[in-house]
Amino acid sequence: MKILLFIDHLSGFGGAQRVIVNVANKMNSKGNEVIFVLTGNSSKCVYHLDSNVKILLVQEENSEGVSRIKKIKKIRQIVKKMNPDVVISFLTMVNIMTILSTIGTRVPVIISERNDPVQCSKTEKCLSKVFYRFSDCVVVQTKDIKNKISSFYKKRIDIIENPLVDHNYEKTDYNITKKVVAVGRLNKQKNYYLLLNAFREVLKEYPDYKLDIYGAGDELEALQQKCMKEGLSNSVCFKGNEKNIIEKETRYDFYVMSSDFEGMPNALAEALSVGLPCISTNCDGGGAAALICNNKNGVLVPKGDVGAMTNAMKAYIVDPSFAKRMGENAKEVRKSLSHTNIMYKWETLIEEISKV
């Protein structure tokens, strides 16, 4: 089977990039010919990609921006020349370009929506409602997102969660370190202002606690300025990107996610998988609620609620046995989101759709 995979780039440590590379390696290991078609201008891949998986660029390496119309024409040329058995695309705008490039080719198309579609731009929403119907299947990560997509898409919708990274790390020592961790891009979606406001309240009663935030993004300077203005700089540390974050997480007391919306949050799933007690907003998109059953394997708080997040952190601090119980129960996610289980879902879907 010949499989074309479409995404904008593989040069960043994003969840979509990690999953599509996993799919590529899995299908390659089964003897399929797998080819990436990237709509950006970099062929760099930060994740391990099997050596015989090819990468094609729609535009020249490191070239200036190319219009979407030109990209669509080039993609269509590639599809006609390659004549694949199936095309798979990740991310909304890439999905739309892929569909426009394959209309009339009779090539089966699988598209994957990686986040809450409500958060897309007006243009993306409009184009999705018009063109998604020309695909053969949409893959989403949660029931909530499936329900939203099904309001305008009447074909097959499969829920396939993100697979966990294979690792052997496990938190077994629940002794208090007075250290809290958060992981994710420093952008508006993650709403670190909520976390900082809540942690500021925690510090009023527990001033010796520390918060480490891993990740990079365009809000770093603003968040640092907020910490300086409110006297948090000695208690909050921005650590930047960390490749082996899972190993480091075992050293913290608990993990906090403050997002306003998510698809399937990889960082939260990974924190749960090591047995780290977790707190998350019940954010739009349903990803957090799909992973955490409140007070069973973690704590969910309403989106944007500083008081609720403050109280959740205090609950872990004042009752270490509760935190340990949440952490031990959280490890169960390793079964449902195992690499083997999730890749089997992708393999089955690809084989079924390629025969449509």
Sequence and secondary structure as in RCSB ss.txt:
>XXXX:A:sequence
MKILLFIDHLSGFGGAQRVIVNVANKMNSKGNEVIFVLTGNSSKCVYHLDSNVKILLVQEENSEGVSRIKKIKKI
RQIVKKMNPDVVISFLTMVNIMTILSTIGTRVPVIISERNDPVQCSKTEKCLSKVFYRFSDCVVVQTKDIKNKIS
SFYKKRIDIIENPLVDHNYEKTDYNITKKVVAVGRLNKQKNYYLLLNAFREVLKEYPDYKLDIYGAGDELEALQQ
KCMKEGLSNSVCFKGNEKNIIEKETRYDFYVMSSDFEGMPNALAEALSVGLPCISTNCDGGGAAALICNNKNGVL
VPKGDVGAMTNAMKAYIVDPSFAKRMGENAKEVRKSLSHTNIMYKWETLIEEISKV
>XXXX:A:secstr
 EEEEEES BSS  HHHHHHHHHHHHHHHTT EEEEEESSS   BSS   TTSEEEESS TT     HHHHHHHH
HHHHHHH  SEEEEESHHHHHHHHHHHTTS   EEEE  S GGGS HHHHHHHHHHGGGSSEEEESSHHHHHHHT
TT  SEEEE                   EEEEES SSGGG HHHHHHHHHHHHHH TT EEEEEB  TTHHHHHH
HHHHTT TTTEEEEE  TTHHHHHTTSSEEEE  SB SS HHHHHHHHTT  EEEE  BTSHHHHH  BTTTBEE
E TT HHHHHHHHHHHHH HHHHHHHHHHHTTHHHHT HHHHHHHHHHHHHHHTT 
